[in-house]
């Protein structure tokens, strides 16, 4: 289908008054929850999933788009004003943004991050709209073996390649894969790892896992080390508006950040950390004011913030066209689709173009709403940030358990939530990454069924994985990405010994 | 899960006991997977049955257990700051209380209020009575919002039936 026609059709869906209202509610809730310290976009989406239970799929996905972008905006506000990035992708923003806030330039820092996010989000969403149909054309020719190979690439890149320890990243992934096995096997109807507990037959809920790991785990972790850090909220002083000088120094970093963020987000390469840090180091190298870096340079906020938002839109490309989530947030979006029995991928583009294009169009609208809403409402968000820590985390836990209580008010489900919380605490304490667990849980069963389908078609011949050129290439990439960190580490040790 | 912060911190190149526990837990998980898979009858004619993937994942877990074991023996784990176990246990107690109240039909308001008060205490608040009042009001409002506006049913107990 012609992209313009499809997008126009999507716009027609998105501007219906009810859908505009859903987008507005989503944007508002997303920002309000995302602005709370320690809550990143993934948890924002997970916490707000129950709110959308009763809506129709179209309205709910539109609200989701708003929640997603709102959570991102909220996160950067927190990063700038209290130096607690809710997620590693906001770390670069916190680096310079918090310094700016300390120097009394919090207003311009918030403004450049909001406008930069708008610019990057808009450009990246246009990229999504044009890239998606093309990728869908490629994806319809994918066989099950190609899908399996693609998921192997995603597994390796999200867990092994970019963390500080491939062993710990892979450990997280395999815990997720193990949890994905729980429940009734879809192909044969046999129960695995259910131990005779009826609640386990349906498998582990993605939201229970994500809320347990992110919300409960975070609360436990912060409580355990409360004696170490005192968070300090920087008041927003002075003008909110950017000066002509600020604009001049911001627009190029916005565009460069977008160029880093979108392609890297669109590749199944996992995470927004890489583009944000690439953008940060690039701006640092190109700036005419190197002396300001480390003390609050506006380029250091503008670039990474744009990169962060562009890569968030980028991760929607593999999510919508291939059903492949490459970040924890994307995994939660996939869970949102699945609660309506919808599976993103080429088929969804063909069968429910109104849904997919309505969602894409809503991203533009949500982005615009955020720009209009965020700067005037910054005072409100700051007040949310000032909630005392005991009430804040007590409230977060009430909301976190409420989601599970609303979905499945059973002792087993709540115990699982608590157990995942303890696991999340231990993983934070021992520095295991958390996103791979969520990705493993949601992608593991899909990868398994694709592999088994491929083997069933080939009558059990495993060589089918290597006969398709696409699948062979992807598996080779996965293998290289898996082994590269170990080999590089070995080389590093070798060199160190030589010295 | 008791944080043995004493062994972490500055001294590197020492066997990390927590790391050993993690490695052992991964190996135990692998054993459970294999045990569970062994009870599944293999019925598939071609390709993989439901028992194949658990075994593959178990093999991966065993390799990762070895990897974690090596890291632990070399003392390669990242340094940890000391942790205060008391608030952690307090929050876990709050969660247990919540589960018990839901399990025995105490309803949403009492259960989440209990969690709110224990968590707030874990973060250093000592005004238990004031927090209880705040919690009861807040959770009642949430209950009403969900029950009346979103028509999502939350578990009802004695308090909810009064509303």
Interface residues (C-beta under 8 A of the other chain):
Chain A: X50 X51 X53 X54 X164 X165 X167 X168 X170 X171 X174 X175 X177 X178 X181 X185 X187 X188 X190 X192 X193 X216 X219 X220 X223 X224 X225 X226 X227 X228 X389 X390 X391 X393 X394 X395 X397 X398 X401 X402 X405 X406 X409 X411 X414 X415 X417 X418 X421 X422 X425 X426 X429 X430 X431 X448 X451 X452 X454 X455 X456 X458 X459 X460
Chain B: X1 X3 X18 X19 X22 X26 X29 X32 X33 X36 X37 X40 X41 X43 X44 X46 X47 X48 X49 X50 X53 X54 X57 X60 X61 X64 X67 X68 X71 X77 X78 X80 X81 X83 X84 X85 X87 X88 X90 X91 X92 X94 X95 X96 X98 X99 X102 X103 X108 X111 X112 X115 X116 X117 X119 X120 X121 X122 X123 X124 X125 X131 X134 X135 X138 X139 X142 X146 X150 X151 X152 X153 X154 X155
